[in-house]
Amino acid sequence: MTVGSQNDIDGLKKIGKIVAMTIDEMKRQTRVGMTTKELDEIGGEFLRRHGAVSAPKKTYNFPGDTCISINREVAHGIPGNRIIQPGDLINIDVSAELGGYYADAGHSFPIAPYKPSLMRLCQYTHNTMMKVISSLKHGVRLNEVGRMIESEAKKGGYHVIQNLCSHGIGKSLHEAPTEILPVYNKHDKRVLKEGMVITIEPFLSTGAEYVVEQSDGWTMRVPDNSFAAQHEHTIIITKNQPIIVTAV
């Protein structure tokens, strides 16, 4: 969507804050020995308490309120009876709707005792996301997103998962501009406009450059023994610095 009023901005900020708080609460309550279903229920209850609705459940009938992916799973993990173990790499991705507005955010983090290499991967991916966000404004080419993610990944010694993309959002979970690639595409002539609402979500990996959909029809995994981390914010493009709506 393109925001047309202060009401739009306020609506996006409201659901964005709820999404961010949901991720914070789920991370705070993550414990070794609990199942991903139990963790999902914490997130679902938090959303309901704030009047919000799970966007993947509402839009795609996803079998959970949130997406929880562990280790070789990278995205769209279905909450279930998998037990969280010491040293696991966890990704929590929450998208939700309130009052007709949608926001989407994700966060990867390791469970103690974790390998320093996993913490570095998560931190570097977060820093990459923030660096990309800070460089975006009205008039910048959309393919700058991919160029920067690719460039930052290379600098850090990481690879880019190329078949998971950023996207437009706002009045629905996925909308134009679609497929904001995480690698540079010289043929993409689209330009960012003031008021445009998009996600920025780099997926950086220690090896794989793509993920494979599993037989459950949802979960995306790396095809090797590498690890991947994702961080995601929903932002509004302005003439200056973007507004991050999924901030607490």
N, C-alpha and C positions, 0 to 999 in steps of 0.2 A: 504494500500500500504506500501511498504518499500522504503524509499527514496534511490535513487541511485546516486544522484549528488547534487551539490550546487544549480543547477537550480531548482531541486525539492523542496529544502528547501526554496528558494526564492519565488517560486510560491505559496507554502503553506502559507508562511508568508504574502504574498501580499493579498490573499483572506481572510486569517485569520484576518488581520487588518481591512479590509473592513467590515467583519462580526461584529467585536467588535465595530467599529465606528457606525454601523447601530443600534446596541442595545443601545449604548450611546445616539444617536440622538433620538431614539424612546422614551427612558426613559425621556430624557430632555423635550420632547414635550408632554408627557402624561398629560392630564388635566381631571379633573372631568367634566362630561357633554359631552365629546366627545365619539364617538362610537369606537368599536374595529376596524371597517372597516377603519375609518379615521386614526387611529393609524397605521394600516397595510399599508395604502397608503403612509404614511410618510416613512416607512421602504422600501417599494418597489421602491419609487422614489429615495431614497438615494442609493440603490443598483444599479439601472440603471444609475445613474449619475456617478458611479464609474466603469461602464462597467461590473458589475456582474449580474448573473442570479439567481433567487430564486431556490434553489435545490429541495425543496419539490414540487414546481410547475412543474419544469422540469422533475423530476424523477417519481413522483406519480400523477401528475395532481392535486395537492392539491389546494383547492379553496381559495387561498390567497398567498401572497408573504412570509408571516411570520406566525408563530403559536402564538396566543395570548390566554392565558388561565386565567380565573378569578375565585378566591375563590375555590369552590369545584372542578372546572376543574383543572386538573394537567398538562396535556400535549395535544398537537395537537389540541388546540382550534381553531375553524374556525372564522376568523374575520367576523363581521357582524354588525347588528344594536343594539347590546347590548351596553348600556350606562355605562361608567365608573363612579362609585359612590365613595363618601368619604369612606375611610376605607377599600377599596377593596385590596385584595392580587392579584397582577398581575405577570404572568410569560410571558416573551418574549423569544421566541426561534427562532434564525435566522440561517439558513444554506444556503450557496450560492456557486456558481461555477464561476471561472474565469480562462481562459486559460487551461481548463482541470483539474484544481485542486479544491478540495472541502474543506470547513471548516464549523464547526458547533459549536454554543455556545448558552448558555441560561442564563437567569438572572431573579430571583424572587425578587420583592420588594413591600412593602405596600404603599398605597396612604394615605396621611395625611387626617384627623387625625387618626393615626393608633394605634392599640393596641401594647404596648411594646412586648407582647408575639409573635406577628407576625414578628416584627423586629428581635427579638432574633432567631426565626426559620430561617429566611432568612440568617442572619449573621452566624449562626452555620452551616448551610448547605454549605455556601461559605467556611468557615474555614475547614470543612470536606473535600471538594473537593481539597483545596490547600494542606492539609496534605497528602492526598492520592497521589496527583501528585508529591510532593516532595520526596516521598519514592520509586518512580518507576525508574528503570533503567534496562539496559541489564542484563539478567540472572535472574531477579525476576519473580516468578511465577505469572501468570495472576490472579489466584484466591486470591492473596493478595489484589486486588482492593476490592473484596467483603468482605474479612475478615476485612479490615480497615473501610469500610463504616459501616458495621454492628457494629463493636466495638465502633466507634465514636458516632453513633446514640444512642447506649445504654447508653454511658457515659453522653450524653446530655439529656437523658430522652425522646428520640424520637424513632419512628419506621421507618423501611425502606420499601418503596414501591418496592416490589420484582419483579413485572412484567414489569418494565421499566429498560432497560439495557444500559450500555455503549457499544461502538461498534467501529470496524475499519472504517476508512474513508481515503480519499486522492484522488483517481482517480474516485471514485463514492461516493454517500452519505452514503451508508451502504455496507461494505465489510468485509472480514476476517481481524482480528478475530471477529466473530459474537458473540452475546450474552455474553458480559463480565458482569457476574451477579453481583448485588449489595449486595449479601450475599455470605458467604463462601461455596464453593463446593469442597470437598476434592477429588472428582473424576476428577476435571479439572487439567490436567497435563501440559497444555500449558505454555510456558515460553516467556517472553518479549525479543525481539531481537532489537539490535541497528538499528535505522532507521524506526522502526514500527510506524505507525501513527494511533492513537486511540483517542476517546473521553473519558473523565471522567465526568460523570454526575449523582451524587447522588440525589435521591429524598427522602427527609426526611419528615415524617408526625407526626402530633400530635395524630394520632390514627390508621388510616387505614394502612394495609400492602399490599394492591393491589388496582389497579384502574380498572374500568369497561368501556369498549367501549360503547359509546352512539349510538343512532339510526342513527345519521348522518354518521356513519362509520369512524369517525376520533377522535372526542373528547374523552379523557380519564378522568373520574371523580372518586373521592372517593365515596364509597357506603354509607358513613355516614356523620356526620357533622364535621369531622376533616379537618384540613388544611394541605397542603403539599407544600414544596418549592423545587426548583431545581436550581442548578448552574452547568454550563457546560463549559469546555474548550476543544479545540482540541490540542493535544500534539504530539511531535515527541520524541520517546525513544532514549536516547543516553547512553554512558557508564557512564555518571554522571547524573546531573539534567536534566530532560526533557526540551525540548524547547516548550514553550507555544506559539502557533502561533496565537491564538485568543486574543491577548493582544494589547491594543492601543499603 
